[in-house]
């Protein structure tokens, strides 16, 4: 029986954190460090996104993808004039990649909606 009382008393002692005179100052200092770290991360992530966007845009311009898109659009119009109007999904198969890009975009959109949904749930 003495062991049970000793263990309960020991649990109570470790459950209560000792109070120090500078505990508010310490907590404030830790919070400032955490906030400074988050601010730096936000700036780094933003800078990396901006750099990635600029690199991607420059690659699009250099590879003349806009000219290729205009050519594909013209050929898609020519192909769509010869397609039967009864099957609306046929235009996907006329794309240069066989429509795989469209399905990948749909999948990425669904995954992105899932991430947004989980973020909203975390905030609530």
N, C-alpha and C positions, 0 to 999 in steps of 0.2 A: 504494500500500500504506500509505503514511503517513496518508492520509485515513481509511482504514478503522480504523486504530489510534486515531486522534484521535476519531473518532465513537464508538467503543466506550468510550473513557475518558470522554468527555463524557456518554454515556448512564449510565455508572456513577455519575458525580458527581451527576447530576440524579435518579437513582433513589433515592439515599440522602438522607433528610432530615437536615439538620444538627441536632445535639442542643443544646438550650439549657438553661440552669440551671433555669429556671422552667417547663419543659414540663409537668410534672405539675400544677402550680398552674393553668396556663393551661387544660389539658384539664378539670380539675375545675370551673373557672369557666364554661367553655362548656357543660359538662353540666348545671350548675345552671340556667343560663339556658334551656337547652332543656327541662328538666323543669318550670321555672316556666311556660314558654309552653304546654306540654301541659296543665298543671294548669288554667291560665286557660281554655284551649279547652274542656276537659272541663266546667268550671263553666258557661261560656257556652252550650255545647250543651245541657247539662241544664236550664239556666234557660229557654232558648228552647223546649225540648220541654215543660216544665211550663207555660209561658205558652200555648203552642199548644194543649195539652190542656185547660187551663182555658177558653180562648176557644171551643174546639170544644164542650166540655160545656155552656157557657152558651148557645151557639147552638142546641144540641139541645133544651135546656129551653125556651128562648124560642120556638122554632118548633113546639113541642108535637108533636115527632116521636113521642114515646112513645104519645100518644093516637092518632095516625095508624097506628102499628104495630099497636095493639090492634084498630083498625077493619079493617085489612088482614088480620090474623090471623083475625078473625071471618068475613070474606068469603072467605078462602082455605079455611076449613073448610067453608063452604057450597058452594064450588065443587068441593072435593075429594070431597064426598059424591056429586056428580053425574058425576065422571070415571070412565071405565072403569078397572078394576084391572089390565088387561093391559099398559099402557104406563107404566112407572115414571117416565119423563122428562116426562110431561105436567104435573106440578106446577110445573115451571120456567116454562112458558109462561103459567101463571095469575098469576104475579107481576105487579105493576103496571108494571114496566119491561120486561116480556117476557123476563125471565131474563138480561138483559145483565149485571146486577149480579153474579149468581152466577159467570158466566164471567170477569168482570173480577177478582173475588176469587180465583178459581182461578189466573188468570194472575199476579196479584200474589204469591200464595203460592209459585208456582213460581219467580218471580224472586227472592223473598226466600230460598228454599232455596238458590238458586245463589249468592247473596251470602254466606250462612252457610258454604256449602261452600268457597268460595274463601278466606274468612277462616280456616277451619280448616286449609286447606292451607298458607296463609302462616305460621300459627303452628307448624306441624310442621316 
